[in-house]
Amino acid sequence: MTETLSVNLGHRTYSISIESDLQSVIRAQVSALQLAGRKIAVLTDRTIAQRQAEALSAMFGDAPMLVLAAGEETKSVTELGHVLEFLAAHSLDRTSVLWTVGGGVIGDLGGFAAASYLRGIEFYQVPTTLLAMVDSSVGGKTGINLSAGKNLAGAFHQPRGVFIDTDFLATLPPREFAAGAAEIIKYGLLGDGELFAQLERAPLTPTSPSLAAVIRRCCEVKATIVEADERELAVDGGRALLNLGHTFGHAIERVAGYGTYLHGEAVAIGLAAAARLSQKLGTLSAENVTRIEAVCAAHTLPVRLRAPLAVPALLDAMARDKKVRAGLPRFVVLQKIGAAATRSDGLTPALITACWREVGAVDSL
């Protein structure tokens, strides 16, 4: 039975459907759009096109499809241009719909293209990675990376619907599954202590009986936060809480080079750094820092850099982060496991440098 929940945003409210084998449900939605005279197009990556060719055909028939390279490098200005030209070449109009089928890269890129093409067309998300299912497909943040930093160009553009088919996880490589688990751990840390405790008791695997329920819980937490602060404008807390571990993680991705670390791997190291920052600020115990790192390790996630990165470069990347306000970086810190807050005061360069050193960064290379 398909489980659904809603992201309640007035006339832009949409449903998230979660179940195994949603192909027939997606096909029915595609057929309804086409019967209404609306053109559709599909964006995916080569990995999905190869591994899920039969599923793509079953869901979308002979609809025009653009297949891009997999990987973080695809979230670029160049590839955005390719998507826009593809939509124009197939004469999509303002009633047309783009379907994005893939992980966070395809969802972010395709969503931004949908927001930009003809000043905005509708799109649907079909996430195929655990990370996209629990995080990036929900909430309407779309975008691409620039050489200066991650997600520095983008738009808030909510999907018309999200279809989470857990069958896609059967072909997901273990490293990609672990990367998704990092975001699940994040949700437990920032808003659901019981979820974190559940992950402590039994690390999540692709065959975990609780997998669908855990995905739903993460979507519920995110939907609640997005409904209250869709465009991340809250002075304190709000949607910014979803960035727990990401200020550190984005800097790691930028300095190491996009693709060196999967997003979730960089976030896991970021969670370890954020936990240590919280400890130094006096809001988290050393025991809980150890618990956080142990849960990450149990999900085969790194909590230290694989190779040293230079602290000055990491601090520079942080200064370019999109969450900087009035020239000051904002961090999400833990008050306890299950509760987080934004913080910009008392965060000296020396304090942040100390956190970087503890996760393997060095003063110079």
C-alpha positions as CSV (number, residue, x, y, z in Angstrom):
1,M,0.0,0.0,0.0
2,T,1.3,3.4,-1.0
3,E,2.0,5.8,1.9
4,T,1.5,9.5,1.3
5,L,2.2,12.6,3.2
6,S,1.8,16.3,2.2
7,V,4.1,19.3,2.1
8,N,1.5,22.0,2.9
9,L,2.3,25.2,1.1
10,G,-1.0,26.6,0.1
11,H,-1.7,26.4,-3.6
12,R,1.7,24.8,-4.0
13,T,0.9,21.9,-1.7
14,Y,2.1,18.5,-3.0
15,S,2.2,14.9,-2.0
16,I,5.1,12.6,-1.3
17,S,4.3,8.9,-2.2
18,I,6.4,6.2,-0.6
19,E,6.2,2.5,-1.6
20,S,8.0,-0.2,-3.4
21,D,7.1,-0.6,-7.1
22,L,5.6,2.7,-7.9
23,Q,6.1,2.3,-11.6
24,S,2.4,1.9,-12.4
25,V,1.5,4.9,-10.2
26,I,4.1,7.1,-12.0
27,R,2.9,5.8,-15.4
28,A,-0.7,6.7,-14.5
29,Q,0.4,10.2,-13.6
30,V,2.3,10.6,-16.9
31,S,-0.6,9.3,-18.9
32,A,-3.0,11.7,-17.2
33,L,-0.7,14.6,-18.1
34,Q,-0.4,13.5,-21.7
35,L,-4.2,13.0,-22.0
36,A,-4.6,16.6,-20.9
37,G,-2.4,17.7,-23.8
38,R,0.7,18.4,-21.7
39,K,4.1,17.5,-23.0
40,I,6.5,15.8,-20.7
41,A,10.3,15.3,-20.8
42,V,12.6,13.3,-18.6
43,L,16.0,14.1,-17.1
44,T,18.2,11.3,-15.7
45,D,21.8,10.1,-15.6
46,R,23.8,7.4,-17.3
47,T,23.8,5.1,-14.3
48,I,20.0,5.1,-14.0
49,A,19.6,4.9,-17.8
50,Q,21.8,1.7,-17.8
51,R,20.5,0.0,-14.6
52,Q,16.9,1.0,-14.9
53,A,16.2,1.1,-18.6
54,E,13.2,-1.2,-18.3
55,A,11.7,0.9,-15.5
56,L,12.2,4.1,-17.4
57,S,10.5,2.7,-20.5
58,A,7.6,1.4,-18.4
59,M,7.1,4.8,-16.7
60,F,7.7,7.2,-19.5
61,G,7.3,5.3,-22.8
62,D,8.9,7.2,-25.7
63,A,8.9,10.6,-24.0
64,P,12.1,12.6,-24.9
65,M,14.8,11.9,-22.4
66,L,18.1,13.6,-21.7
67,V,20.8,11.5,-20.1
68,L,23.7,13.2,-18.4
69,A,26.9,12.0,-16.7
70,A,26.5,10.9,-13.1
71,G,28.3,12.8,-10.4
72,E,28.6,16.1,-8.7
73,E,30.4,17.7,-11.6
74,T,27.1,17.6,-13.5
75,K,25.6,20.3,-11.2
76,S,27.2,23.0,-13.4
77,V,26.4,26.1,-15.5
78,T,27.4,24.1,-18.6
79,E,25.0,21.2,-17.9
80,L,22.2,23.6,-16.9
81,G,22.6,25.1,-20.4
82,H,22.3,21.6,-21.9
83,V,19.1,20.9,-20.1
84,L,17.5,24.2,-21.1
85,E,18.5,23.7,-24.7
86,F,17.0,20.1,-24.6
87,L,13.7,21.5,-23.3
88,A,13.6,24.1,-26.0
89,A,14.6,21.6,-28.7
90,H,11.5,19.5,-27.9
91,S,9.3,22.6,-27.9
92,L,8.1,22.3,-24.3
93,D,5.7,25.1,-23.4
94,R,4.5,26.6,-20.1
95,T,2.0,23.7,-19.7
96,S,4.8,21.1,-20.1
97,V,6.3,19.0,-17.3
98,L,9.8,17.8,-16.5
99,W,10.4,14.6,-14.7
100,T,13.7,14.2,-12.9
101,V,14.8,10.6,-12.2
102,G,18.0,10.2,-10.2
103,G,19.9,11.3,-7.1
104,G,20.3,14.7,-5.7
105,V,22.4,16.0,-8.6
106,I,19.7,15.3,-11.2
107,G,16.9,16.6,-8.9
108,D,18.8,19.8,-8.1
109,L,19.9,20.5,-11.7
110,G,16.5,19.5,-13.2
111,G,14.6,21.5,-10.6
112,F,16.6,24.6,-11.4
113,A,16.2,24.1,-15.1
114,A,12.4,23.8,-14.5
115,A,12.4,27.0,-12.5
116,S,14.3,28.8,-15.2
117,Y,12.8,27.6,-18.4
118,L,10.1,29.9,-19.7
119,R,10.4,31.5,-16.2
120,G,9.1,28.3,-14.6
121,I,7.4,25.0,-15.6
122,E,6.2,22.2,-13.3
123,F,8.4,19.2,-12.4
124,Y,8.2,16.0,-10.6
125,Q,10.9,14.3,-8.5
126,V,11.6,10.5,-8.7
127,P,14.6,10.1,-6.4
128,T,16.6,7.0,-6.8
129,T,19.2,7.3,-4.0
130,L,18.6,7.2,-0.3
131,L,20.0,10.7,0.1
132,A,17.6,12.1,-2.4
133,M,14.7,10.2,-0.9
134,V,15.2,11.5,2.6
135,D,16.4,15.0,1.8
136,S,17.1,16.7,-1.5
137,S,13.9,15.7,-3.3
138,V,11.7,17.4,-0.7
139,G,11.5,21.1,0.0
140,G,12.0,22.8,-3.4
141,K,15.7,23.8,-3.1
142,T,17.2,23.5,-6.5
143,G,20.5,24.7,-7.8
144,I,24.0,24.1,-9.2
145,N,27.5,24.6,-8.0
146,L,29.9,27.4,-9.0
147,S,33.7,27.3,-8.9
148,A,33.4,29.5,-5.8
149,G,31.2,27.1,-3.9
150,K,28.4,24.6,-3.7
151,N,24.8,25.5,-4.6
152,L,25.6,29.2,-5.0
153,A,23.1,29.5,-8.0
154,G,19.6,28.2,-7.7
155,A,16.0,28.8,-7.0
156,F,13.2,27.8,-4.6
157,H,10.9,25.8,-6.9
158,Q,8.7,23.2,-5.3
159,P,7.9,20.0,-7.2
160,R,4.4,19.0,-8.1
161,G,4.9,15.7,-6.5
162,V,7.6,13.3,-5.2
163,F,7.5,9.5,-5.9
164,I,9.8,7.5,-3.6
165,D,10.1,4.0,-5.0
166,T,12.2,2.0,-2.5
167,D,12.9,-0.7,-5.2
168,F,15.5,1.7,-6.7
169,L,17.6,1.1,-3.6
170,A,18.2,-2.5,-4.6
171,T,20.8,-1.5,-7.1
172,L,22.3,1.3,-5.1
173,P,26.0,0.8,-4.4
174,P,26.8,0.4,-0.6
175,R,28.8,3.7,-0.6
176,E,25.8,5.6,-2.0
177,F,23.5,4.0,0.6
178,A,25.9,5.1,3.4
179,A,25.9,8.6,2.0
180,G,22.2,8.7,2.4
181,A,22.4,7.4,5.9
182,A,24.4,10.5,6.8
183,E,21.3,12.7,6.1
184,I,19.2,10.3,8.2
185,I,21.6,10.6,11.1
186,K,21.3,14.4,10.6
187,Y,17.6,14.3,11.0
188,G,17.9,12.3,14.2
189,L,20.4,14.8,15.6
190,L,18.4,17.9,14.8
191,G,14.9,16.9,15.6
192,D,14.2,13.3,16.5
193,G,16.3,11.8,19.3
194,E,14.4,8.5,19.1
195,L,15.3,8.1,15.5
196,F,19.0,8.6,16.4
197,A,18.6,6.0,19.2
198,Q,17.1,3.6,16.7
199,L,20.1,4.0,14.4
200,E,22.3,3.3,17.4
201,R,20.5,0.1,18.2
202,A,20.5,-1.2,14.6
203,P,22.4,0.5,11.8
204,L,20.2,0.9,8.7
205,T,20.8,-1.4,5.7
206,P,19.0,-1.8,2.4
207,T,17.1,-4.8,3.8
208,S,16.1,-3.2,7.1
209,P,12.4,-3.7,7.8
210,S,12.2,-0.2,9.1
211,L,13.6,1.4,6.0
212,A,10.4,2.8,4.5
213,A,9.3,4.1,7.9
214,V,12.6,5.8,8.4
215,I,12.4,7.5,5.0
216,R,8.9,8.6,5.8
217,R,10.0,10.0,9.2
218,C,12.8,12.1,7.6
219,C,10.4,13.4,5.0
220,E,7.9,14.4,7.8
221,V,10.6,16.2,9.7
222,K,11.7,18.1,6.6
223,A,8.2,18.9,5.5
224,T,7.3,20.4,8.9
225,I,10.4,22.6,8.8
226,V,9.9,23.7,5.2
227,E,6.2,24.5,5.8
228,A,7.3,26.9,8.6
229,D,10.2,28.5,6.8
230,E,10.1,27.7,3.1
231,R,12.7,30.2,2.0
232,E,15.0,30.0,5.0
233,L,14.2,33.5,6.2
234,A,13.8,32.8,9.9
235,V,16.2,34.9,12.1
236,D,17.0,31.9,14.2
237,G,16.5,28.2,13.6
238,G,13.9,27.4,10.9
239,R,15.0,25.8,7.7
240,A,18.7,26.7,8.4
241,L,18.6,23.8,10.9
242,L,18.6,21.4,8.0
243,N,22.2,22.6,7.3
244,L,23.5,20.7,10.4
245,G,27.0,19.5,9.4
246,H,26.7,21.2,6.0
247,T,28.8,24.3,6.6
248,F,31.7,22.1,7.3
249,G,30.7,19.5,4.7
250,H,30.3,21.9,1.8
251,A,33.7,23.3,2.5
252,I,35.2,19.8,2.3
253,E,33.6,19.2,-1.0
254,R,34.8,22.5,-2.4
255,V,38.4,22.2,-1.3
256,A,38.8,18.5,-1.9
257,G,37.2,18.9,-5.4
258,Y,33.7,17.9,-6.2
259,G,33.4,14.2,-6.5
260,T,36.3,13.3,-4.1
261,Y,33.8,12.9,-1.3
262,L,30.1,11.9,-1.9
263,H,27.9,14.6,-0.4
264,G,26.8,12.4,2.5
265,E,30.4,11.5,3.3
266,A,31.4,15.1,3.6
267,V,28.3,15.8,5.7
268,A,29.3,12.9,8.0
269,I,32.6,14.5,8.7
270,G,30.7,17.8,9.0
271,L,28.5,16.3,11.7
272,A,31.6,15.2,13.6
273,A,33.0,18.7,13.3
274,A,29.7,20.3,14.3
275,A,29.5,18.0,17.3
276,R,32.9,19.0,18.4
277,L,32.0,22.7,17.9
278,S,28.9,22.1,20.1
279,Q,31.1,20.6,22.8
280,K,33.5,23.5,22.7
281,L,30.6,25.9,23.1
282,G,29.4,23.9,26.1
283,T,26.1,22.7,24.7
284,L,27.0,19.0,24.1
285,S,28.9,16.5,26.2
286,A,32.0,14.6,25.1
287,E,30.0,11.4,25.6
288,N,27.5,12.5,23.0
289,V,30.3,13.5,20.6
290,T,31.5,9.9,20.9
291,R,28.0,8.6,20.3
292,I,27.6,10.6,17.1
293,E,30.9,9.5,15.7
294,A,30.1,5.9,16.6
295,V,26.8,6.0,14.7
296,C,28.5,7.4,11.6
297,A,31.1,4.7,11.8
298,A,28.5,2.0,12.2
299,H,27.0,3.2,8.9
300,T,30.5,3.0,7.2
301,L,30.8,6.8,7.1
302,P,34.0,8.8,7.7
303,V,34.4,11.1,10.6
304,R,37.9,12.3,9.6
305,L,39.3,13.5,6.4
306,R,40.8,10.8,4.3
307,A,43.7,13.1,3.3
308,P,44.7,16.4,5.0
309,L,43.1,19.6,3.7
310,A,44.5,23.0,4.5
311,V,42.6,25.0,7.2
312,P,43.0,28.4,5.4
313,A,41.4,27.0,2.3
314,L,38.6,25.5,4.3
315,L,38.0,28.7,6.2
316,D,37.9,30.6,2.9
317,A,35.3,28.2,1.5
318,M,33.2,28.7,4.6
319,A,33.4,32.4,4.1
320,R,31.8,32.0,0.6
321,D,29.0,29.7,1.9
322,K,25.5,30.9,1.0
323,K,24.5,30.8,4.7
324,V,26.8,33.7,5.6
325,R,24.8,36.7,6.9
326,A,26.3,40.2,7.2
327,G,29.7,38.7,6.6
328,L,29.4,36.2,9.5
329,P,29.1,32.5,9.0
330,R,26.2,30.7,10.7
331,F,26.6,27.3,12.1
332,V,24.0,24.8,13.4
333,V,25.0,23.5,16.8
334,L,23.6,20.8,18.9
335,Q,21.9,21.6,22.2
336,K,21.5,17.8,22.8
337,I,20.9,14.8,20.6
338,G,17.5,15.6,19.0
339,A,17.7,19.4,19.3
340,A,19.7,21.9,17.4
341,A,20.0,25.7,17.1
342,T,21.6,28.2,14.8
343,R,24.6,30.1,16.2
344,S,26.7,33.0,14.9
345,D,28.1,34.6,18.1
346,G,31.3,33.5,19.8
347,L,32.5,31.6,16.7
348,T,36.0,32.8,16.4
349,P,38.4,31.6,13.6
350,A,40.5,29.9,16.3
351,L,37.5,27.9,17.5
352,I,36.6,26.8,14.0
353,T,40.2,26.0,13.2
354,A,40.4,23.8,16.3
355,C,37.4,21.8,15.1
356,W,39.0,21.4,11.6
357,R,42.2,20.1,13.1
358,E,40.3,17.5,15.1
359,V,38.8,16.1,12.0
360,G,42.1,15.9,10.1
361,A,42.8,19.3,8.6
362,V,46.2,20.9,8.8
363,D,47.5,24.4,8.9
364,S,49.3,24.1,5.6
365,L,50.1,21.5,2.9
